[in-house]
Amino acid sequence: MRRRALDDDLRAVAAEAPEREAIVAGERRVAYAELDRAVDAFAAALQAHGIERGERVALVLPNGVEAAIAIYGVLRAGAAFSPLNPTIKADKLGYVLSNCDAAAVVCDGALTQLVADARAHAPSVRHVVATGEQREGLLSFDQLAGGDGRPAPGALEVDLASIIYTSGSTGDPKGVTLTHRNMTFACGSLSEYLELTPEDRILCVVPLSFDYGLYQLLMSVHAGATLVLERGFTFPGRVVELLESERITGLPGVPTVFQVLVSLRGLAERELPCLRYLTNTAAALPVETIGEIRRTFPRARLYSMYGLTECKRVSYLPPGQLDVRPGSVGIAIPGTEVWIEDDAGRVAAAGEVGELMVRGAHVMQGYWNDPDTTAKRLKPGRWPWERVLATGDLFRADDEGYLYFVGRTDDIIKSRGEKVAPREVEDALHRAPGVHAAAVVGVDDQLLGTAIHAFVVAKDGAELEPAALRRHCAMQLEDYKVPQRIVVRETLPQTPNGKVDRLALARESAAAAGADG
């Protein structure tokens, strides 16, 4: 059968290799045939309760078998899923449910009160499905997934598959709309350059509600591989144990995950013979951290990558290029095109900074119910019907077309009338002895326009002095790029997706500046 929708991948693998492990989560091990049966039952139950083709279903679930069943079950029912982090607050959940006119919510049993509070602002929600014990007025996840129904035919490849809400660090989150075709193309392209096979066993510690985590599930099923799910990265020792005991071949991470792992004593001495690749996205890895990762995992290939929710992935750096171009995020993923445009809309010359543009079947359809913002990000393409993505990110390319991230257009700090990319200042701080992590933000300043504030975390046993770090920066950067204030912290705050929470740092800096004034 030609695979026309995301859930067709699951049906095909279940037919070809029914006993192969699909999901490992804690003590649970689920084979492909078992997963496919549960997805069938869940989809049929959703249809029986009136969920119609194209309707939206919000998922508020931690990493686990239930999340995998819900994702594929919603798809197979012909509906579209919207994955949300279980740490979401009621007001934001209420906004999302109302914004996408969600017909149902599937949630962890511990979150039923949260959903009840949010549901008060979302009259479109007709059903709530909860895991765990049966609750009055709610549908039981176990009963829906434990039946023996078979759903009516679901979606086509052109139908809506998912609305993924961006983090919304400022203002309300935006819903990125993706069709089955968008997502199946992305799965195929990513699987191609990672060379995924049915023998792969991928360890996922990032949330499935984060598109990076979500695609670990989708790619695993696409390749017929095994996904080992952890609910988070709270216990790094547990992750190391799983790398060994589950014979993990692939480990996707974000900088905060890798920075913790490389700091673990003795990890570099472990063999880990099965681990063949590591991937990083969400934020760029400092060059120094790349070196530490390669020393800690000498057998594994490291892929530095760049992407954004609006098209999933843009580029990857072939591991063989790490020594040649350690600061690059690589070339376009297979089957796509990228280029850099200057302020006049012309293709920029090598070395010139401009906005990165993306063309391919993975580019989103737009933002849900937001035509004005959609028009700003989707620009006319080569053909009358085509739209290309204006990423809003500043890049430069070398003579061979390899990409280098400079900064986000909305993150650029204008200090003393000059433009400063936080990434450049952070890279300078990472080169200072004893610095484990660094983050730079801009804070309103009456004299400078915007003042540059930096936050750093020390390596174990190191002592950092803000004055010495400023002198270090002054030796490497133009004077207007040197941070006016440097704060040494034990840790950097994180968003639920494992990114540095720059908004929290900016608020902290603004409060401190106000107190000083």
C-alpha positions as CSV (number, residue, x, y, z in Angstrom):
1,M,0.0,0.0,0.0
2,R,1.3,3.5,-0.8
3,R,1.8,5.4,2.4
4,R,-0.4,8.5,2.1
5,A,-0.7,9.4,5.8
6,L,1.5,9.3,8.9
7,D,-0.4,6.4,10.5
8,D,0.2,4.3,7.4
9,D,3.8,3.9,8.4
10,L,2.7,2.2,11.6
11,R,0.3,-0.1,9.8
12,A,3.0,-1.1,7.3
13,V,5.6,-2.0,10.0
14,A,3.0,-3.8,12.1
15,A,2.3,-6.0,9.0
16,E,5.9,-6.6,8.1
17,A,7.4,-7.1,11.6
18,P,4.6,-7.5,14.1
19,E,6.7,-8.7,17.0
20,R,9.5,-6.1,16.7
21,E,9.6,-3.7,19.7
22,A,8.1,-0.3,18.9
23,I,8.1,1.5,22.3
24,V,10.0,0.9,25.5
25,A,8.8,3.1,28.4
26,G,9.9,2.1,31.9
27,E,8.8,-1.5,32.4
28,R,6.5,-1.5,29.4
29,R,7.6,-3.0,26.1
30,V,5.1,-2.7,23.2
31,A,5.5,-4.5,19.9
32,Y,4.4,-3.0,16.6
33,A,1.4,-5.2,16.3
34,E,0.2,-4.4,19.8
35,L,0.7,-0.7,19.2
36,D,-1.2,-0.9,15.9
37,R,-4.1,-2.7,17.6
38,A,-4.4,-0.1,20.3
39,V,-4.2,2.7,17.8
40,D,-7.0,1.1,15.8
41,A,-9.2,0.7,18.9
42,F,-8.5,4.3,20.1
43,A,-9.3,5.7,16.6
44,A,-12.5,3.8,16.3
45,A,-13.6,4.9,19.8
46,L,-12.9,8.5,18.9
47,Q,-15.0,8.2,15.8
48,A,-17.7,6.5,17.8
49,H,-17.8,9.4,20.2
50,G,-18.3,11.8,17.3
51,I,-14.8,13.0,16.6
52,E,-14.9,13.9,12.9
53,R,-12.3,14.2,10.2
54,G,-10.3,17.4,10.5
55,E,-11.3,18.1,14.0
56,R,-8.6,19.0,16.5
57,V,-7.7,16.9,19.6
58,A,-5.3,18.3,22.2
59,L,-2.8,15.9,23.9
60,V,-1.5,16.8,27.4
61,L,0.5,13.7,28.1
62,P,4.0,12.9,29.4
63,N,6.4,10.7,27.4
64,G,5.0,7.1,27.4
65,V,3.1,4.5,25.5
66,E,-0.2,6.4,26.0
67,A,1.2,9.4,24.2
68,A,2.2,7.3,21.2
69,I,-1.2,5.6,21.0
70,A,-3.0,9.0,21.3
71,I,-0.9,10.6,18.5
72,Y,-1.4,7.8,16.0
73,G,-5.0,7.2,17.2
74,V,-6.0,10.8,16.5
75,L,-4.3,10.6,13.1
76,R,-6.0,7.3,12.2
77,A,-9.4,8.7,13.2
78,G,-8.8,11.4,10.5
79,A,-8.4,14.2,13.1
80,A,-5.4,16.4,13.9
81,F,-3.5,16.4,17.1
82,S,-2.0,19.3,19.1
83,P,0.7,18.1,21.5
84,L,1.1,20.2,24.7
85,N,3.6,20.0,27.5
86,P,2.1,18.5,30.7
87,T,3.6,21.5,32.6
88,I,1.3,23.9,30.7
89,K,-0.7,26.3,32.9
90,A,-4.5,26.5,32.8
91,D,-4.7,29.9,31.2
92,K,-2.4,29.0,28.3
93,L,-4.1,25.6,27.9
94,G,-7.5,27.4,27.8
95,Y,-6.1,29.8,25.1
96,V,-4.9,26.9,22.9
97,L,-8.1,24.9,23.2
98,S,-10.1,27.9,22.3
99,N,-7.8,29.0,19.5
100,C,-7.9,25.7,17.7
101,D,-11.5,24.9,18.6
102,A,-10.4,21.6,20.1
103,A,-13.1,18.9,20.1
104,A,-11.4,16.8,22.7
105,V,-8.6,16.6,25.1
106,V,-6.5,13.6,26.0
107,C,-4.7,14.1,29.3
108,D,-2.8,12.3,32.0
109,G,-5.0,11.4,34.9
110,A,-3.2,13.7,37.3
111,L,-4.1,16.7,35.1
112,T,-7.9,16.4,35.0
113,Q,-8.4,19.5,37.2
114,L,-6.1,21.5,35.0
115,V,-8.1,20.5,32.0
116,A,-11.4,21.3,33.8
117,D,-10.1,24.8,34.6
118,A,-9.0,25.3,31.0
119,R,-12.1,23.9,29.6
120,A,-14.2,26.7,31.1
121,H,-12.7,28.9,28.4
122,A,-13.1,26.4,25.5
123,P,-16.7,25.5,24.8
124,S,-15.7,23.6,21.7
125,V,-14.3,20.7,23.9
126,R,-16.9,17.9,23.9
127,H,-14.9,15.1,25.5
128,V,-12.0,14.6,27.9
129,V,-10.1,11.3,27.8
130,A,-8.0,10.6,30.9
131,T,-5.4,7.9,31.7
132,G,-5.5,6.0,35.0
133,E,-8.6,5.2,37.0
134,Q,-12.1,5.9,35.6
135,R,-13.5,9.3,36.5
136,E,-17.1,10.5,36.4
137,G,-17.8,12.5,33.3
138,L,-14.6,11.6,31.6
139,L,-13.7,8.9,29.1
140,S,-11.2,6.2,30.1
141,F,-8.1,6.1,28.0
142,D,-7.6,2.4,28.9
143,Q,-11.1,1.5,27.8
144,L,-10.8,3.4,24.5
145,A,-7.4,1.9,23.6
146,G,-8.3,-1.6,24.9
147,G,-11.2,-2.3,22.6
148,D,-11.2,-4.2,19.4
149,G,-12.8,-1.7,17.0
150,R,-11.5,-0.8,13.6
151,P,-11.9,2.8,12.4
152,A,-13.4,4.1,9.2
153,P,-10.9,5.4,6.6
154,G,-9.1,8.5,7.9
155,A,-7.1,11.3,6.3
156,L,-5.5,12.0,3.0
157,E,-1.9,13.3,2.7
158,V,-3.2,16.8,2.0
159,D,-5.3,16.8,5.2
160,L,-4.3,18.6,8.4
161,A,-2.2,16.3,10.7
162,S,-1.1,18.6,13.5
163,I,-1.2,22.0,15.0
164,I,2.0,22.5,16.9
165,Y,2.0,25.6,19.1
166,T,5.2,27.6,19.4
167,S,6.6,28.4,22.8
168,G,5.2,32.0,22.7
169,S,7.9,33.6,24.8
170,T,6.2,36.9,24.1
171,G,2.5,37.2,23.5
172,D,0.1,34.3,22.7
173,P,1.5,31.1,21.2
174,K,1.0,30.6,17.4
175,G,-0.3,27.4,16.0
176,V,1.8,26.0,13.2
177,T,-0.3,23.9,10.8
178,L,1.2,20.9,9.2
179,T,-0.4,18.4,6.8
180,H,0.4,14.6,6.6
181,R,2.5,15.4,3.5
182,N,4.5,18.0,5.4
183,M,5.3,15.6,8.2
184,T,5.9,12.4,6.1
185,F,8.3,14.4,3.9
186,A,10.2,15.6,7.0
187,C,10.3,12.1,8.4
188,G,11.7,10.7,5.2
189,S,14.3,13.5,4.7
190,L,15.6,13.3,8.3
191,S,15.7,9.5,8.3
192,E,17.7,9.6,5.1
193,Y,20.6,11.7,6.4
194,L,20.6,10.0,9.7
195,E,20.6,6.7,7.9
196,L,17.9,5.2,10.2
197,T,17.2,1.5,9.9
198,P,14.9,-1.0,11.7
199,E,17.9,-2.0,13.9
200,D,18.1,1.5,15.4
201,R,17.1,2.0,19.0
202,I,16.6,5.7,19.8
203,L,16.5,7.1,23.3
204,C,14.2,10.1,23.7
205,V,14.5,12.3,26.8
206,V,13.0,15.4,25.3
207,P,9.2,15.8,25.5
208,L,7.0,14.4,22.7
209,S,5.1,17.7,23.0
210,F,8.2,19.4,21.6
211,D,8.5,18.8,17.9
212,Y,12.1,17.5,18.3
213,G,10.8,14.8,20.6
214,L,7.6,14.2,18.5
215,Y,9.7,13.5,15.4
216,Q,11.8,10.9,17.3
217,L,8.5,8.9,17.5
218,L,7.5,9.6,13.9
219,M,10.9,8.8,12.5
220,S,11.2,5.6,14.6
221,V,8.0,4.3,13.2
222,H,8.8,5.5,9.7
223,A,12.1,3.4,9.9
224,G,10.5,0.5,11.8
225,A,13.0,1.2,14.6
226,T,12.5,1.1,18.4
227,L,11.9,4.2,20.5
228,V,13.0,4.2,24.2
229,L,11.0,6.9,26.0
230,E,12.1,8.6,29.2
231,R,9.8,11.2,30.9
232,G,12.7,13.7,31.2
233,F,16.3,14.3,32.0
234,T,16.0,14.6,35.8
235,F,18.3,11.7,36.5
236,P,21.3,11.7,34.1
237,G,22.6,8.5,35.6
238,R,19.4,6.7,34.5
239,V,20.0,7.9,30.9
240,V,23.6,6.5,31.0
241,E,22.2,3.2,32.3
242,L,19.7,3.1,29.4
243,L,22.4,3.8,26.8
244,E,24.0,0.6,27.9
245,S,21.1,-1.7,28.9
246,E,18.9,-0.8,25.9
247,R,21.8,-0.9,23.4
248,I,20.9,2.6,22.3
249,T,22.1,3.6,18.8
250,G,20.8,7.2,18.6
251,L,20.6,9.9,21.2
252,P,18.9,13.2,20.3
253,G,19.6,16.1,22.8
254,V,19.7,19.8,23.3
255,P,22.7,21.7,24.6
256,T,21.6,21.5,28.2
257,V,21.4,17.7,28.0
258,F,24.8,17.4,26.5
259,Q,26.4,19.8,28.9
260,V,25.2,17.7,31.8
261,L,26.4,14.4,30.2
262,V,29.9,15.6,29.4
263,S,30.3,16.7,33.0
264,L,29.6,13.2,34.4
265,R,32.8,11.6,35.7
266,G,33.7,8.4,34.0
267,L,31.3,8.5,31.1
268,A,34.1,8.9,28.6
269,E,35.6,5.6,29.8
270,R,32.4,3.6,29.1
271,E,32.4,1.6,25.9
272,L,28.8,2.2,24.6
273,P,29.6,0.2,21.4
274,C,26.1,0.5,20.0
275,L,25.8,4.3,20.1
276,R,26.4,5.4,16.5
277,Y,25.0,9.0,16.4
278,L,24.0,12.0,18.4
279,T,21.9,14.9,17.3
280,N,21.6,18.4,18.6
281,T,19.1,21.2,17.8
282,A,16.9,23.8,19.6
283,A,20.1,25.9,20.2
284,A,23.5,25.8,18.7
285,L,26.3,24.0,20.5
286,P,29.3,26.1,21.4
287,V,32.5,24.9,19.6
288,E,34.1,24.0,23.0
289,T,31.1,21.8,23.9
290,I,31.3,20.0,20.6
291,G,34.8,19.1,21.4
292,E,33.8,17.8,24.9
293,I,30.9,15.7,23.4
294,R,33.3,14.1,20.8
295,R,35.8,13.2,23.6
296,T,33.0,11.8,25.8
297,F,31.4,9.8,22.9
298,P,34.3,9.0,20.6
299,R,32.5,6.3,18.7
300,A,29.4,8.3,17.9
301,R,28.8,10.7,15.0
302,L,27.6,14.1,16.1
303,Y,25.1,16.0,13.9
304,S,24.8,19.7,14.5
305,M,21.4,20.8,13.1
306,Y,19.1,23.8,12.7
307,G,15.4,23.9,12.5
308,L,12.2,25.6,13.5
309,T,8.7,24.4,14.1
310,E,7.4,26.1,10.9
311,C,9.3,23.5,8.7
312,K,10.7,21.1,11.3
313,R,14.3,20.9,10.0
314,V,16.3,23.2,7.8
315,S,19.9,22.0,7.8
316,Y,22.4,19.5,9.2
317,L,26.2,19.4,9.3
318,P,27.6,16.1,8.0
319,P,29.7,14.7,10.9
320,G,32.8,14.6,8.6
321,Q,32.7,18.4,8.4
322,L,32.9,19.1,12.1
323,D,36.6,19.6,12.1
324,V,36.5,21.7,9.0
325,R,33.5,23.9,9.9
326,P,32.9,23.4,13.7
327,G,30.6,26.5,13.9
328,S,28.4,25.6,11.0
329,V,24.9,24.1,11.0
330,G,25.5,22.6,7.6
331,I,23.6,22.3,4.4
332,A,19.9,21.9,3.4
333,I,18.3,18.6,4.4
334,P,17.6,16.2,1.4
335,G,14.9,17.3,-1.0
336,T,14.9,21.0,0.0
337,E,16.5,24.3,-0.9
338,V,17.8,27.2,1.3
339,W,19.3,30.6,0.6
340,I,20.0,33.9,2.3
341,E,18.4,37.1,1.3
342,D,19.6,40.7,2.0
343,D,17.3,43.5,3.1
344,A,16.4,44.2,-0.6
345,G,15.3,40.6,-1.2
346,R,18.4,39.7,-3.2
347,V,20.3,36.5,-2.8
348,A,23.2,37.4,-0.5
349,A,26.8,36.9,-1.4
350,A,29.0,34.4,0.5
351,G,29.9,35.9,3.9
352,E,27.0,38.4,3.8
353,V,24.5,38.3,6.6
354,G,20.8,38.1,5.8
355,E,17.6,36.2,6.4
356,L,17.4,32.5,5.8
357,M,14.8,31.3,3.3
358,V,13.5,27.7,3.0
359,R,11.8,25.9,0.2
360,G,10.4,22.4,0.4
361,A,7.5,20.1,1.0
362,H,8.0,20.4,4.8
363,V,7.1,24.2,4.9
364,M,4.0,24.7,7.0
365,Q,0.6,25.7,5.6
366,G,0.5,28.8,7.9
367,Y,-0.5,29.8,11.4
368,W,-3.9,28.7,12.6
369,N,-6.4,31.5,12.4
370,D,-3.6,34.1,11.9
371,P,-3.5,35.3,8.3
372,D,-1.5,38.4,9.0
373,T,1.4,36.7,10.7
374,T,1.2,33.9,8.1
375,A,1.7,36.5,5.3
376,K,4.8,37.8,7.1
377,R,6.5,34.4,7.2
378,L,5.2,32.7,4.0
379,K,6.4,34.5,0.8
380,P,5.6,33.9,-2.9
381,G,7.7,31.1,-4.3
382,R,8.8,30.0,-7.7
383,W,5.4,28.9,-8.8
384,P,2.1,30.8,-8.4
385,W,0.8,28.2,-5.8
386,E,4.0,28.0,-3.9
387,R,5.0,29.7,-0.6
388,V,8.5,29.7,0.8
389,L,9.4,30.2,4.5
390,A,11.1,33.4,5.7
391,T,12.6,32.1,8.9
392,G,13.2,35.4,10.7
393,D,16.7,34.1,11.5
394,L,20.0,35.7,10.4
395,F,22.6,33.6,8.7
396,R,25.7,33.8,6.6
397,A,27.1,31.2,4.2
398,D,30.7,30.3,3.3
399,D,32.0,29.9,-0.3
400,E,30.7,26.3,-0.4
401,G,27.2,27.1,0.9
402,Y,27.6,25.9,4.4
403,L,25.4,27.9,6.8
404,Y,26.3,29.7,10.0
405,F,23.7,31.0,12.4
406,V,24.1,34.6,13.4
407,G,21.0,35.3,15.4
408,R,17.2,35.8,15.4
409,T,16.0,39.1,13.9
410,D,13.9,39.6,17.1
411,D,16.9,38.7,19.4
412,I,19.4,41.1,17.9
413,I,20.4,43.7,20.6
414,K,20.9,47.2,19.5
415,S,23.4,48.8,22.0
416,R,25.1,52.2,21.5
417,G,23.4,52.3,18.1
418,E,25.2,49.0,17.0
419,K,23.7,45.6,16.3
420,V,24.9,42.8,18.6
421,A,24.1,39.1,18.1
422,P,23.8,37.3,21.5
423,R,25.3,34.2,20.0
424,E,28.6,36.0,19.3
425,V,28.9,37.2,22.9
426,E,28.0,33.8,24.2
427,D,30.7,32.1,22.0
428,A,33.3,34.5,23.5
429,L,32.2,33.7,27.0
430,H,32.3,29.9,26.3
431,R,36.0,30.4,25.4
432,A,36.8,31.8,28.8
433,P,38.5,29.2,31.2
434,G,36.0,27.7,33.6
435,V,32.8,28.6,31.8
436,H,30.3,25.8,31.5
437,A,27.3,27.6,30.0
438,A,26.4,31.2,29.0
439,A,23.4,33.2,28.0
440,V,23.1,36.8,26.9
441,V,20.0,39.0,26.9
442,G,19.3,42.7,26.2
443,V,17.8,45.0,28.9
444,D,16.4,48.5,28.3
445,D,18.9,51.1,29.3
446,Q,18.3,54.9,29.2
447,L,21.9,55.7,28.1
448,L,22.7,52.7,25.8
449,G,19.3,52.0,24.4
450,T,19.8,48.3,25.3
451,A,22.4,47.0,27.7
452,I,24.0,43.7,27.2
453,H,23.7,41.4,30.3
454,A,25.3,37.9,30.5
455,F,24.7,35.0,32.7
456,V,27.3,32.3,33.2
457,V,27.6,28.9,34.9
458,A,31.0,27.6,36.1
459,K,32.4,24.2,35.4
460,D,32.9,22.0,38.5
461,G,35.5,23.5,40.8
462,A,36.0,26.7,38.8
463,E,35.7,30.1,40.2
464,L,34.5,32.9,37.9
465,E,34.9,36.6,38.5
466,P,32.6,38.9,36.5
467,A,35.3,41.5,36.1
468,A,37.8,39.0,34.7
469,L,35.1,37.7,32.3
470,R,34.5,41.3,31.1
471,R,38.2,41.7,30.4
472,H,38.2,38.4,28.5
473,C,35.3,39.6,26.4
474,A,37.1,42.9,25.8
475,M,40.0,41.1,24.3
476,Q,37.8,39.2,21.8
477,L,35.0,41.5,21.0
478,E,34.4,45.1,19.9
479,D,33.8,47.4,22.9
480,Y,30.1,47.8,22.2
481,K,29.6,44.0,22.4
482,V,31.2,43.6,25.8
483,P,28.5,42.8,28.5
484,Q,27.8,45.7,30.8
485,R,26.8,43.2,33.5
486,I,27.8,39.5,34.1
487,V,26.1,37.4,36.6
488,V,27.4,34.0,37.8
489,R,24.7,31.5,38.5
490,E,24.6,27.9,39.6
491,T,22.2,27.0,36.7
492,L,20.4,28.7,33.8
493,P,16.6,28.5,33.9
494,Q,15.1,26.3,31.3
495,T,11.8,26.1,29.4
496,P,9.9,22.8,29.5
497,N,11.6,21.9,26.1
498,G,15.1,22.2,27.6
499,K,16.0,25.5,26.0
500,V,17.5,28.4,28.1
501,D,14.6,30.6,29.3
502,R,15.9,33.9,28.0
503,L,12.7,35.7,28.9
504,A,13.1,34.7,32.6
505,L,16.7,36.0,32.5
506,A,15.7,39.2,30.9
507,R,13.1,39.8,33.6
508,E,15.7,39.0,36.2
509,S,18.1,41.5,34.7
510,A,15.4,44.2,34.3
511,A,14.4,43.8,38.0
512,A,18.1,44.0,39.1
513,A,18.6,47.1,36.9
514,G,15.6,48.7,38.4
515,A,16.8,47.9,42.0
516,D,20.2,49.4,41.2
517,G,18.7,52.5,39.8
